[in-house]
Amino acid sequence: MTETIAHPQPSVRRGRRAATLGLAVIAGLAVWVVCGPLAGLDLAVGTPPTTRTVGPASIVVAALVAGAAGWALLAFLESWRQHRGRRAWRITAWTLLALSLLGPPSSGATGGVLASLIAMHLAVGATLILGLAPGAEDRSAAPTAAG
C-alpha cells in the first residue's frame, strides 16, 4: 500500500503564515505590556542624546519586518531545496535568532530592561520559527510504504 503525505494548499499555507506574523506581533506586544506598563520599566536603549524608547510601534515594525524576511527566505528555500527547505530555514532562523540576542546587550540596556528586550526577541523569534514552518510538514512528499 502506498501513501502520500499531504501538504496544505498554498492559500491555506499563506493564511497560516500571515496569522503567524500577527501572532509574532502579539507576542512581542504582550512582553512589552508585562515589562513596560505593568512592571513599570522604562524600556529605553542607548545613551543620551541617542536614547530611544522601545514602544508598541517599534515592536510591531520589527516583528513584521523579521516575519516578512523569514517568510520570503522560507519560500525561496522551499522552492529551491524542495522538502529540505524547511529544515535549512529552521537552522538559519534559529541561528539568526541567537545572533539577534547580541543586540540588546550592545544597546546599553541593563537589568530588567535587558531581560525584557531579550524576552521580546525570544517571543517574536520563536513564534515566527515555530509558526512559519512547523516540523510536521518537513517530510518528503515522496510516497512511503505503509503496513
C-alpha positions as CSV (number, residue, x, y, z in Angstrom):
1,M,0.0,0.0,0.0
2,T,1.3,3.4,-0.9
3,E,0.6,6.6,1.0
4,T,1.5,10.2,0.3
5,I,1.9,12.9,2.9
6,A,-0.5,15.7,2.3
7,H,0.8,19.3,2.3
8,P,-1.5,22.2,2.8
9,Q,-2.8,24.1,-0.3
10,P,-0.8,27.3,-1.0
11,S,-3.7,29.5,0.1
12,V,-4.0,27.7,3.4
13,R,-0.3,27.9,3.9
14,R,-0.3,31.6,3.2
15,G,-3.1,32.2,5.6
16,R,-1.4,30.2,8.3
17,R,1.9,32.1,7.7
18,A,0.1,35.5,7.7
19,A,-1.6,34.6,11.0
20,T,1.9,33.6,12.4
21,L,3.1,37.2,11.6
22,G,0.1,38.5,13.5
23,L,0.9,36.2,16.5
24,A,4.5,37.3,16.5
25,V,3.4,40.9,16.8
26,I,1.0,40.0,19.6
27,A,3.8,38.0,21.4
28,G,6.2,41.0,21.3
29,L,3.5,43.4,22.4
30,A,2.5,41.0,25.3
31,V,6.0,41.0,26.6
32,W,6.1,44.8,26.3
33,V,2.9,45.3,28.2
34,V,4.0,43.0,31.0
35,C,7.5,44.5,31.3
36,G,6.7,48.1,30.5
37,P,3.3,49.4,31.6
38,L,2.6,46.6,34.2
39,A,6.1,46.2,35.7
40,G,6.9,49.9,35.3
41,L,10.1,49.5,33.4
42,D,11.2,52.4,31.1
43,L,12.2,50.4,28.0
44,A,14.8,52.7,26.6
45,V,18.0,51.8,24.9
46,G,21.1,53.7,24.0
47,T,22.9,56.6,25.8
48,P,21.9,60.2,25.8
49,P,21.4,62.0,23.5
50,T,20.6,59.0,21.3
51,T,18.3,57.2,23.7
52,R,15.4,55.5,22.1
53,T,12.2,54.3,23.8
54,V,11.1,50.8,22.8
55,G,7.3,51.2,22.3
56,P,4.5,49.4,20.5
57,A,5.2,50.9,17.1
58,S,8.8,49.8,17.1
59,I,7.8,46.3,18.2
60,V,5.1,46.0,15.5
61,V,7.5,47.2,12.8
62,A,10.4,44.9,14.0
63,A,8.2,41.8,14.2
64,L,6.6,42.4,10.8
65,V,10.0,43.1,9.1
66,A,11.5,40.0,10.7
67,G,8.4,37.9,9.8
68,A,8.3,39.1,6.2
69,A,12.0,38.4,5.8
70,G,11.7,35.0,7.3
71,W,8.7,34.2,5.2
72,A,10.5,35.3,2.0
73,L,13.5,33.2,2.9
74,L,11.4,30.2,3.7
75,A,9.5,30.5,0.3
76,F,12.8,30.7,-1.5
77,L,14.3,27.7,0.2
78,E,11.2,25.6,-0.3
79,S,11.3,26.3,-4.0
80,W,15.0,25.8,-4.2
81,R,15.5,22.8,-1.9
82,Q,12.0,21.3,-2.1
83,H,11.2,19.3,1.1
84,R,14.6,20.1,2.7
85,G,13.9,23.8,2.5
86,R,12.1,23.9,5.8
87,R,15.0,22.2,7.6
88,A,17.5,24.6,6.1
89,W,15.2,27.5,7.0
90,R,14.9,26.4,10.6
91,I,18.6,26.1,11.0
92,T,19.1,29.5,9.5
93,A,16.3,31.1,11.6
94,W,17.5,29.7,14.9
95,T,21.0,30.8,14.2
96,L,19.7,34.3,13.3
97,L,17.6,34.5,16.5
98,A,20.7,33.5,18.5
99,L,22.7,36.3,16.8
100,S,19.9,38.8,17.3
101,L,20.3,38.2,21.1
102,L,23.6,40.1,20.8
103,G,21.7,43.3,20.1
104,P,20.1,44.0,23.5
105,P,23.4,43.9,25.4
106,S,25.1,46.0,22.8
107,S,22.3,48.6,23.1
108,G,23.4,49.6,26.5
109,A,20.4,48.0,28.2
110,T,21.0,46.5,31.7
111,G,19.0,44.7,34.3
112,G,15.3,44.4,33.8
113,V,15.3,46.3,30.6
114,L,17.9,43.9,29.1
115,A,15.9,40.9,30.3
116,S,12.7,42.5,28.7
117,L,14.4,43.1,25.4
118,I,15.8,39.5,25.3
119,A,12.3,38.2,26.2
120,M,10.8,40.2,23.3
121,H,13.4,38.8,20.9
122,L,12.7,35.2,22.0
123,A,8.9,35.6,22.0
124,V,8.8,37.1,18.5
125,G,11.6,34.8,17.1
126,A,10.2,31.6,18.5
127,T,6.7,32.4,17.3
128,L,8.0,33.0,13.8
129,I,10.2,30.0,13.7
130,L,7.6,27.5,15.0
131,G,4.7,29.0,13.2
132,L,6.1,29.7,9.7
133,A,7.4,26.2,9.1
134,P,6.0,23.6,11.5
135,G,8.0,20.4,11.8
136,A,5.1,18.1,10.9
137,E,5.4,19.1,7.3
138,D,9.1,18.6,7.0
139,R,8.8,15.1,5.4
140,S,9.3,14.4,1.8
141,A,6.2,14.3,-0.4
142,A,7.5,11.1,-1.9
143,P,5.3,8.0,-1.4
144,T,6.0,5.9,1.6
145,A,5.2,2.2,2.1
146,A,2.8,1.5,4.9
147,G,1.9,-1.7,6.5
